[in-house]
Amino acid sequence: MKKKIETSKKILAVSYVLAIILTVTVVICTFANIECGYITTLASSAWLEVSASNVFYYTMCKRLNVPKVVMGIYGDLPSELKEQVDINNLISNLMN
């Protein structure tokens, strides 16, 4: 069965590929003494977009994995502490 890739990962992959292609184009133009001022600006903008995509992706992953982390921590606690701990409080503290 083919594993489906999340849309956010596809966006990150395309962003990286485009930024790398534009950067390589700028380097080639520079060594060939070709004027590439507009491409340089575009490459800089592409890397800005890559960094913004990374921030959003990692924030999304953090939010999605908080319940898993809390359940793992809660499962490792001794039974006397489980009675004292509120899972909802742990989740809300880790979400902030």
VMD Tcl script that draws the C-alpha trace (Angstrom):
set ca {
  {0.00 0.00 0.00}
  {1.32 3.41 -0.95}
  {2.00 5.70 1.99}
  {0.27 9.05 1.64}
  {2.40 12.17 2.20}
  {0.79 15.03 4.11}
  {0.10 18.23 2.21}
  {2.25 20.26 4.61}
  {5.25 18.02 3.87}
  {4.64 18.41 0.14}
  {4.61 22.19 0.53}
  {7.89 22.06 2.46}
  {9.50 19.82 -0.16}
  {8.43 22.04 -3.07}
  {9.57 25.16 -1.19}
  {13.01 23.69 -0.56}
  {13.41 22.49 -4.15}
  {12.47 25.88 -5.61}
  {14.72 27.77 -3.19}
  {17.67 25.50 -3.98}
  {17.10 25.77 -7.74}
  {16.96 29.57 -7.53}
  {20.08 29.68 -5.34}
  {22.01 27.45 -7.75}
  {20.87 29.68 -10.63}
  {22.18 32.76 -8.81}
  {25.53 31.07 -8.15}
  {25.87 29.98 -11.79}
  {24.95 33.46 -13.06}
  {27.43 35.05 -10.66}
  {30.32 32.88 -11.86}
  {29.31 33.41 -15.49}
  {29.25 37.21 -14.97}
  {25.57 37.42 -15.91}
  {23.40 40.09 -14.30}
  {20.92 38.31 -12.03}
  {19.68 40.97 -9.61}
  {16.03 40.05 -9.99}
  {16.72 36.34 -9.55}
  {18.73 37.14 -6.42}
  {15.74 38.94 -4.95}
  {13.48 36.05 -5.91}
  {15.87 33.52 -4.33}
  {15.95 35.54 -1.11}
  {12.16 35.62 -1.07}
  {12.05 31.87 -1.66}
  {14.24 31.26 1.42}
  {12.00 33.58 3.43}
  {9.02 31.47 2.38}
  {10.89 28.28 3.36}
  {11.56 29.63 6.83}
  {7.92 30.68 7.26}
  {6.75 27.24 6.11}
  {9.07 25.59 8.62}
  {7.71 27.68 11.47}
  {4.11 26.82 10.61}
  {4.92 23.13 10.07}
  {6.76 22.72 13.37}
  {4.03 24.59 15.24}
  {1.43 22.29 13.69}
  {3.45 19.18 14.60}
  {3.88 20.40 18.17}
  {0.13 20.88 18.55}
  {-0.65 17.47 17.06}
  {1.85 15.59 19.23}
  {0.98 17.14 22.61}
  {-1.72 14.55 23.46}
  {0.68 11.70 22.60}
  {3.39 13.17 24.84}
  {0.95 13.73 27.71}
  {-0.42 10.19 27.48}
  {3.14 8.82 27.48}
  {4.04 10.85 30.56}
  {0.77 9.94 32.27}
  {1.25 6.24 31.52}
  {4.68 6.25 33.19}
  {3.40 7.76 36.44}
  {2.84 5.60 39.51}
  {-0.82 4.95 40.34}
  {-0.82 7.21 43.43}
  {0.34 10.16 41.31}
  {-2.15 9.42 38.52}
  {-4.97 10.20 40.94}
  {-3.46 13.64 41.67}
  {-2.68 14.66 38.09}
  {-5.25 16.27 35.81}
  {-4.58 15.29 32.18}
  {-6.48 18.30 30.81}
  {-4.25 20.62 32.86}
  {-1.12 18.95 31.44}
  {-2.39 19.26 27.88}
  {-3.33 22.93 28.27}
  {0.07 23.73 29.85}
  {1.97 22.05 27.01}
  {-0.17 23.71 24.32}
  {0.92 27.18 25.43}
}
mol new
graphics top color blue
foreach p $ca { graphics top sphere $p radius 0.5 }
foreach p [lrange $ca 0 end-1] q [lrange $ca 1 end] { graphics top cylinder $p $q radius 0.2 }
display resetview
